Amino acid sequence: MNTTHYGEGLLALRYLKSMAIGGGDNAAAIGYAEARADWGVDRASVVRQLKSALSGLSIGETTGGASDVRHDLLAALRPLTIVGRLPLRRQPPRMPFLTQTGPARAYWVGESKARRMTVGSYSRDGEGLITKTVAALTVATSEALEDKSIDAENALLADLLDACAEGLDRAFIDRLNTGSASTPASINSAVTPIPASGVSLDDLDADFAMAIRQLSDAGSNLRAAYWVMPSYFAARLALTRGIDGGPAYPGLGALGGQLAGLPVITSAAAEAEANSDDLADVTLLDASQISFAEEEPTLRTSTNAVIEMDTAPTGASDTPTAASATMVSMFQAECVALLAQMSVNWSVRREGMVQVISGMSSVIES
């Protein structure tokens, strides 16, 4: 008996694939999954999830009993995202919470003396974090879905995960994202940045030291401090040599590492501030002072939808517009729409817990 499981996320993809090939008919989807002996342990899980979705659920949607599918998607997605790699302060959505606005301190007590009061400053968020929705909508051909090779499944999974991760990370770290009714503001959108002071190693060191000092002065103990920077910028730092010919920033690379003893997370989404002059933002944050709320994702498929094939669609149910020239019928084109949707939100709990160095150049003079 084949018990192979090829990696996180494939259970979710195979659930979607079964629903898509079944055309939204759970019985047909179950029959397809049961016939896939090559899926190993995933086959039983997919069948179980499909059967649990038979009772009162929307066609092609994972809710209710299909939690294994959603958990599998999150397990695959989290290592690809900034928020998934940070030890953020997770909390339930819409639950009021206290935000600390000033530190609490303990005091030494002299013999026979009264103990001093320990006073912290707090503010109450009465609404809590109201989640907002990010959706990755992609279209696959029927031929691609019917391809039984693991390579074809991994390609579909990678497209879906990359789209989810990019949308989530860009909103989280792009300093130009000031938020809207549908999108949370980035954690650094309200931060007054530290302007990069130059392109020499001494300049860079001074800027990094300033960010650390300002985070510490704001009350961070640095135990949960993380750098977030573009991958290309971290790679350039890793290639920079000091006056002795050795690496100026050992332990740092395109995939992350450490800088000044603090962990580094790299992401293409952090390149939002890059421009033709090769400039970038570098963010230093205290992850313990950022609240994060997350609801389980939703997965849907449709072979009958009409999709506006545009990255900036004009369609809306509240303000209908004329039909777009990019509308494509999934039935007519023999395609399937795949949707992964997540509801999340975040909030910086204390002022100064996020620092940004702006305009750092990857053209570095040793």
C-alpha positions in Angstrom: 0.0 0.0 0.0 1.4 3.4 -1.0 1.6 5.7 2.1 3.6 8.5 0.5 2.7 12.1 1.3 4.7 14.5 -0.8 4.5 17.6 1.3 2.3 20.1 3.0 -0.5 21.7 0.8 -1.0 18.7 -1.5 -4.0 17.4 0.6 -5.7 20.8 0.0 -4.8 20.8 -3.7 -6.1 17.2 -4.1 -9.3 18.2 -2.4 -9.7 21.1 -4.9 -8.7 18.9 -7.8 -11.3 16.3 -6.9 -14.0 18.9 -6.6 -13.0 20.5 -9.9 -12.9 17.2 -11.8 -16.2 16.2 -10.2 -17.7 19.5 -11.5 -19.0 20.5 -8.1 -20.7 17.1 -7.6 -19.5 15.7 -4.3 -20.4 12.1 -5.3 -18.4 12.4 -8.5 -15.5 14.0 -6.6 -15.5 11.2 -4.0 -15.5 8.6 -6.8 -12.5 10.3 -8.4 -10.6 10.5 -5.1 -11.3 6.9 -4.3 -9.9 5.8 -7.6 -6.5 7.6 -7.0 -4.6 4.8 -5.3 -1.4 6.7 -6.1 -2.3 9.4 -3.6 -1.4 7.1 -0.7 -2.5 8.4 2.7 -3.9 11.5 1.1 -6.6 9.5 -0.6 -8.4 8.5 2.6 -8.1 12.1 3.9 -9.5 13.6 0.8 -12.4 11.2 0.7 -13.2 11.9 4.3 -13.1 15.6 3.8 -15.4 15.3 0.7 -17.9 13.2 2.6 -17.9 15.7 5.5 -18.8 18.4 2.9 -21.9 16.6 1.8 -24.0 17.9 4.6 -25.3 21.4 3.8 -22.2 22.9 2.3 -21.8 25.1 -0.7 -20.5 23.3 -3.9 -16.8 23.2 -4.0 -16.3 25.0 -0.6 -14.4 23.8 2.4 -16.2 24.7 5.6 -17.5 22.9 8.7 -15.9 19.4 8.8 -13.3 20.0 6.2 -10.8 21.5 8.6 -7.9 19.1 7.7 -7.8 20.6 4.2 -7.6 24.2 5.6 -5.0 23.3 8.1 -2.9 21.6 5.4 -3.1 24.7 3.3 -2.0 26.9 6.2 0.8 24.5 7.0 2.1 24.9 3.5 1.5 28.7 3.3 2.9 29.9 6.6 6.6 29.1 5.9 6.4 31.1 2.7 5.0 34.3 4.3 6.5 37.0 6.5 3.6 36.7 9.0 4.0 33.0 9.1 7.7 33.2 10.0 7.3 35.8 12.7 6.3 34.9 16.3 3.5 37.4 16.2 1.0 37.7 19.1 -1.9 35.7 17.8 -5.4 36.3 19.0 -8.9 35.4 18.0 -10.6 37.8 15.6 -13.1 40.4 16.9 -11.9 39.9 20.5 -11.3 43.2 22.5 -7.8 43.4 23.9 -5.6 45.7 25.9 -2.6 47.5 24.2 0.3 48.5 26.4 1.3 52.1 25.8 4.0 52.3 28.4 6.3 49.8 30.2 5.6 48.3 33.7 8.6 48.3 36.1 9.4 46.5 39.3 11.4 48.1 42.1 13.8 46.9 44.8 12.4 47.0 48.3 14.3 48.2 51.3 13.9 46.5 54.7 10.8 47.7 56.5 10.0 50.0 53.6 6.7 50.1 51.6 6.7 48.5 48.2 6.4 50.9 45.3 3.5 50.5 42.9 4.2 48.9 39.6 2.1 50.8 37.1 1.7 50.1 33.4 -0.1 52.2 30.8 -2.8 50.5 28.7 -5.5 51.4 26.2 -8.4 49.2 25.3 -9.3 48.2 21.7 -13.1 47.7 22.0 -13.6 46.0 18.6 -10.5 43.8 18.4 -9.1 42.9 15.0 -11.8 42.7 12.3 -10.4 40.4 9.7 -10.2 41.5 6.0 -10.1 39.1 3.0 -7.2 38.4 0.6 -8.1 36.0 -2.3 -5.9 34.2 -4.8 -8.0 33.4 -7.9 -6.4 31.3 -10.6 -7.6 29.4 -13.7 -6.4 25.9 -14.7 -7.2 24.0 -17.9 -9.0 20.7 -17.6 -5.9 19.0 -19.1 -3.7 20.4 -16.3 -6.1 19.2 -13.7 -6.4 15.7 -15.2 -2.6 15.3 -15.4 -1.9 12.7 -12.7 1.8 13.4 -12.3 3.2 14.8 -9.0 5.0 17.5 -11.0 1.7 18.8 -12.4 0.2 18.9 -8.9 3.2 20.7 -7.4 3.1 23.3 -10.2 -0.6 24.0 -9.5 0.1 24.1 -5.8 3.1 26.5 -6.1 1.0 28.9 -8.2 -1.7 29.0 -5.6 0.6 29.3 -2.6 2.8 32.0 -4.2 -0.2 34.1 -5.1 -1.5 33.9 -1.5 1.9 34.6 0.1 2.6 37.6 -2.2 -0.7 39.2 -1.5 -0.5 38.8 2.2 3.2 39.9 2.6 2.9 42.9 0.4 0.0 44.3 2.4 1.9 43.6 5.6 5.2 45.2 4.8 4.7 47.7 1.9 5.2 51.1 3.5 3.1 52.7 0.8 0.0 50.6 1.8 -1.9 53.0 4.1 -4.9 50.6 4.2 -8.5 50.8 2.9 -11.9 49.4 3.7 -10.8 46.1 2.3 -7.1 46.0 3.1 -5.2 46.4 6.4 -2.6 49.1 6.5 1.0 47.8 6.6 2.7 47.7 9.9 5.2 50.5 8.8 2.8 52.8 6.9 2.6 55.3 9.8 6.3 55.1 10.8 8.7 58.0 10.3 11.6 56.4 8.5 15.3 56.7 9.2 16.8 58.1 6.0 19.8 56.1 4.8 22.9 58.1 5.5 25.1 56.8 2.7 26.5 53.8 0.8 29.7 53.1 2.8 29.9 50.2 5.3 30.2 52.8 8.1 27.0 54.4 6.9 25.2 51.1 6.8 26.4 50.1 10.2 25.3 53.5 11.6 21.8 53.1 10.1 21.4 49.6 11.4 22.6 50.7 14.9 20.1 53.6 14.8 17.2 51.3 14.1 18.2 49.0 16.9 18.6 52.0 19.3 15.3 53.5 18.5 13.5 50.1 18.8 15.2 49.6 22.2 14.4 53.2 23.3 10.7 52.6 22.5 10.7 49.8 25.1 11.6 46.6 23.1 13.8 44.1 24.9 14.9 42.9 21.4 14.1 39.2 22.3 11.6 39.1 19.5 13.2 41.7 17.2 13.4 40.7 13.5 14.8 42.4 10.4 12.7 42.3 7.2 14.4 43.2 3.9 14.3 42.4 0.2 16.0 39.2 -0.9 18.3 41.0 -3.4 19.4 43.5 -0.7 20.4 40.7 1.7 22.3 38.9 -1.0 24.2 42.1 -1.8 25.1 42.6 1.9 26.3 39.0 2.0 28.7 39.6 -0.9 30.1 42.8 0.6 33.6 42.5 1.9 35.2 44.4 4.8 38.6 46.0 4.8 40.3 42.6 5.7 38.6 40.9 2.7 36.3 38.9 4.8 32.5 39.1 4.7 31.2 42.3 6.1 28.0 40.7 7.2 28.7 37.0 7.9 25.7 34.8 8.6 23.5 36.8 6.2 22.3 35.7 2.7 19.5 36.0 0.2 17.3 33.6 2.2 17.9 35.3 5.5 20.2 34.7 8.4 21.3 37.1 11.1 22.3 40.8 11.2 23.7 42.2 14.5 22.7 39.0 16.2 19.0 39.5 15.2 17.2 37.1 12.8 16.6 38.3 9.2 13.5 37.5 7.1 13.8 38.1 3.4 10.9 38.5 1.0 10.3 39.7 -2.5 7.3 41.6 -1.1 9.7 43.8 0.8 10.9 45.1 -2.5 7.9 47.5 -2.8 10.2 50.5 -2.1 12.8 49.4 -4.7 13.2 51.7 -7.7 15.5 52.2 -10.7 18.3 53.4 -8.4 18.2 50.1 -6.6 17.0 51.5 -3.3 15.1 49.5 -0.7 13.5 49.7 2.7 14.7 47.7 5.7 12.3 47.1 8.5 13.2 46.2 12.1 10.2 45.1 14.3 9.4 43.6 17.6 7.1 40.7 16.7 5.8 40.3 20.2 4.2 43.7 20.0 2.2 43.0 16.8 -1.2 41.4 17.2 -2.3 39.1 14.4 -5.8 37.5 13.9 -6.4 34.8 11.3 -9.4 32.8 10.3 -9.3 29.4 8.5 -9.0 29.8 4.8 -11.7 28.9 2.3 -11.2 26.9 -0.8 -13.6 26.9 -3.8 -13.7 25.6 -7.3 -16.1 26.3 -10.2 -16.4 25.0 -13.7 -19.4 27.2 -14.5 -18.2 30.7 -13.4 -17.5 33.6 -15.7 -14.2 35.1 -14.7 -13.0 38.6 -15.4 -9.5 37.8 -16.5 -7.9 40.9 -15.2 -5.6 41.8 -12.3 -7.7 45.0 -11.8 -11.3 43.8 -12.4 -14.0 46.4 -12.6 -16.9 44.0 -11.7 -18.8 44.7 -8.5 -22.2 43.6 -7.3 -22.9 46.8 -5.4 -22.0 49.1 -8.4 -22.4 47.0 -11.6 -20.5 48.2 -14.6 -20.7 47.3 -18.3 -19.5 43.8 -19.2 -15.7 43.5 -19.5 -14.0 42.4 -22.7 -11.9 40.0 -20.6 -14.8 37.9 -19.4 -14.2 34.2 -19.9 -16.6 31.3 -19.3 -15.0 28.4 -17.6 -17.4 26.0 -19.2 -16.8 27.4 -22.7 -13.0 27.4 -22.3 -12.9 24.0 -20.6 -11.2 25.5 -17.6 -11.7 25.5 -13.8 -11.5 28.4 -11.5 -9.6 27.7 -8.3 -10.0 30.1 -5.3 -8.0 30.3 -2.1 -9.3 32.9 0.3 -7.9 34.1 3.7 -9.3 36.5 6.3 -6.6 38.2 8.5 -5.7 41.4 10.2 -2.9 42.8 12.3 -2.1 45.8 14.6 1.0 47.3 16.1 0.4 47.2 19.9 2.8 49.9 21.0 4.3 53.0 19.3 7.9 52.6 18.1 7.8 48.8 17.9 8.4 49.1 14.1 11.4 51.0 12.7 12.2 51.5 9.0 15.4 52.6 7.3 14.4 54.0 3.9 16.4 54.4 0.7 19.2 51.9 1.5 21.3 51.3 -1.6 22.6 47.8 -2.6 25.5 49.6 -4.3 27.8 49.4 -1.3 31.3 50.9 -1.0 33.6 48.8 1.1 
